[in-house]
Amino acid sequence: MPTHLDAPFRIIIWTVDELAAFLLPFILLFFMMNAPIVAVVVGVAMVIGLRKLKGEEGHYFLAHLAYWYLPPLIRYRVTPPSHIRFLLG
């Protein structure tokens, strides 16, 4: 039973987007350039930067920014496209 209903899904201590922000530079630097210490430092710095970017806004803040300001990456069936600002009138 989750403590809070709106709590994000976590893998060990990180949310999915924080884990991706750690793993992407870690895999690139560790396996491509054989630099394990630099890979860990850059990965942790990316996670800290992502947490500061999200701030107090919540874990869906970046998804909402992407919906409003980027081209449509995901098409929703119910939600209208973000470029339609006025639905009636």
Secondary structure per residue as TSV (DSSP state, phi and psi in degrees):
chain	resnum	aa	ss	phi	psi
A	1	M	-	360.0	120.8
A	2	P	-	-68.8	147.6
A	3	T	S	-68.2	-43.0
A	4	H	S	-123.6	140.4
A	5	L	T	-70.4	-28.9
A	6	D	T	-98.4	16.6
A	7	A	-	-69.9	135.6
A	8	P	-	-71.7	156.0
A	9	F	-	-68.3	131.2
A	10	R	E	-119.9	143.6
A	11	I	E	-113.2	108.8
A	12	I	T	59.4	-96.3
A	13	I	T	-116.7	-7.6
A	14	W	E	-111.8	148.9
A	15	T	E	-75.0	172.8
A	16	V	H	-63.8	-41.2
A	17	D	H	-70.3	-32.8
A	18	E	H	-69.8	-37.8
A	19	L	H	-64.6	-40.2
A	20	A	H	-66.2	-37.7
A	21	A	H	-67.2	-26.8
A	22	F	H	-82.2	-45.2
A	23	L	H	-71.0	-36.0
A	24	L	H	-60.9	-55.5
A	25	P	H	-69.1	-30.4
A	26	F	H	-63.7	-47.7
A	27	I	H	-65.4	-43.5
A	28	L	I	-62.5	-47.0
A	29	L	I	-75.8	-36.3
A	30	F	I	-72.5	-48.2
A	31	F	I	-88.7	-33.3
A	32	M	I	-82.4	-40.0
A	33	M	S	-111.9	-2.7
A	34	N	-	56.4	49.9
A	35	A	-	-127.4	81.3
A	36	P	H	-68.1	-39.2
A	37	I	H	-69.1	-43.2
A	38	V	H	-64.5	-36.5
A	39	A	H	-63.1	-42.4
A	40	V	H	-67.8	-42.7
A	41	V	H	-63.9	-45.6
A	42	V	H	-66.6	-39.5
A	43	G	H	-63.4	-44.5
A	44	V	H	-66.8	-38.1
A	45	A	H	-63.6	-38.2
A	46	M	H	-65.0	-40.1
A	47	V	H	-66.0	-44.0
A	48	I	H	-63.2	-41.8
A	49	G	H	-63.5	-39.7
A	50	L	H	-66.0	-40.4
A	51	R	H	-64.7	-38.2
A	52	K	H	-68.8	-35.9
A	53	L	H	-67.0	-41.4
A	54	K	H	-70.4	-39.9
A	55	G	G	54.8	-136.7
A	56	E	G	-87.2	-1.0
A	57	E	G	-72.4	-24.2
A	58	G	-	112.0	173.5
A	59	H	T	-80.8	-11.5
A	60	Y	T	-100.7	7.3
A	61	F	H	-59.9	-45.5
A	62	L	H	-69.1	-34.5
A	63	A	H	-65.7	-37.5
A	64	H	H	-69.4	-39.6
A	65	L	H	-61.8	-42.3
A	66	A	H	-63.6	-37.9
A	67	Y	H	-64.0	-42.8
A	68	W	H	-81.9	-33.0
A	69	Y	H	-115.1	-11.0
A	70	L	S	-104.4	162.2
A	71	P	-	-61.2	158.1
A	72	P	-	-64.5	106.1
A	73	L	S	-85.7	-35.4
A	74	I	S	-125.0	130.9
A	75	R	-	-93.3	123.1
A	76	Y	-	-96.1	144.2
A	77	R	S	-77.6	-36.5
A	78	V	S	-97.0	-40.3
A	79	T	S	-79.0	132.2
A	80	P	-	-71.3	160.7
A	81	P	-	-60.8	152.9
A	82	S	T	-73.0	-18.9
A	83	H	T	-77.8	-13.1
A	84	I	-	-87.8	100.9
A	85	R	-	-88.6	-31.6
A	86	F	-	-119.9	120.8
A	87	L	S	-91.3	-35.4
A	88	L	-	-126.2	140.2
A	89	G	-	89.7	360.0
